[in-house]
Amino acid sequence: MASTKKNTSLDQPIEFEARGHVYHITPFREDDIPALHKILAQEVVSDRLIRVPKPYTLEMAAEWITTRIASNSALLSIPTVEERKLALFSQARPIPHEAIRSSSGQYIGCVSLTPPGGEDIIELGYYLHPDYHGKGIMVPAAKAVLKWAKEEFGIGKVFSTADRMNPQSAAVIDRVSRETSIADVQKGEMILTWPVEKKVAGREVNSISTIWTWSI
């Protein structure tokens, strides 16, 4: 059963290291709007994210972050783990801490945990600014936020997907699931229908993706 103890650390950043560099995961801030737009307006990022509109405008970034800030404020004010978990799943809200920051505080990407609705499971999603690709950031970031979410929101089951045309993402999920699971990792396949404006060489509109499901 999830703990009912009160928590006093929800406003603190999640810290992790990647190849000798320190990064943090925090809730989104209003001043992240330009950086969010800059990242998601790049095709190399947005064409790999099925739910992100294309083109992605500054107004979209502003609306999205404003909504996130309001949702986060409500969740972080809930005093116990059990109550936070109930609110998270009943209202299908994302975990508040999802903005990845460099040691200088710059917003460089996102690692999100979002309930799909109707099930006691959470979806892991992520992206990074292209300048930070290949720096070994996402695996420790995902592991850190999953550990935090288990402790602070009572999260116990996770799933994530990767398109067959994105082997780098598949490698991340494969490693994160193996290193955080407390039981066997389940793998399967599903078909995702991509918007026609999101074109990746070799990927069909109806494309096969791998899905990982595991307990933490």
DAWOSUL-V618544 format. One record per backbone hydrogen bond with DSSP energy under -0.5 kcal/mol. CO is the residue of the C=O (numbers start at 1). NH is the residue of the N-H. If there is no record, write none. Layout:
CO&NH + CO&NH
This chain:
3&82 + 5&81 + 9&12 + 13&15 + 14&25 + 16&23 + 18&21 + 21&18 + 23&16 + 24&101 + 25&14 + 26&98 + 26&99 + 29&32 + 30&33 + 32&36 + 33&37 + 34&38 + 35&39 + 36&40 + 37&41 + 39&42 + 42&45 + 42&46 + 43&47 + 45&48 + 46&49 + 48&50 + 49&52 + 55&57 + 57&61 + 58&62 + 59&63 + 60&64 + 61&65 + 62&66 + 63&67 + 64&68 + 65&69 + 66&70 + 67&71 + 68&72 + 69&73 + 70&74 + 71&75 + 72&76 + 73&77 + 75&78 + 79&7 + 80&84 + 81&85 + 82&86 + 83&87 + 84&88 + 85&89 + 86&90 + 87&91 + 88&93 + 93&115 + 96&98 + 98&100 + 98&111 + 99&26 + 100&108 + 100&109 + 101&24 + 102&105 + 106&102 + 108&129 + 109&100 + 110&127 + 112&125 + 113&95 + 114&123 + 119&121 + 121&116 + 122&159 + 123&114 + 123&125 + 125&112 + 127&110 + 129&132 + 130&133 + 132&135 + 136&140 + 137&141 + 138&142 + 139&143 + 140&144 + 141&145 + 142&146 + 143&147 + 144&148 + 145&149 + 146&150 + 147&151 + 148&152 + 149&153 + 149&155 + 150&154 + 156&216 + 157&122 + 158&214 + 159&124 + 160&212 + 162&210 + 163&166 + 166&170 + 167&171 + 168&172 + 169&173 + 170&174 + 171&175 + 172&176 + 173&177 + 174&178 + 175&179 + 176&180 + 177&181 + 186&213 + 188&211 + 190&192 + 190&209 + 192&194 + 192&207 + 195&198 + 197&199 + 198&200 + 200&203 + 202&204 + 205&194 + 205&207 + 207&192 + 208&164 + 209&190 + 210&162 + 211&188 + 212&160 + 213&186 + 214&158 + 215&182
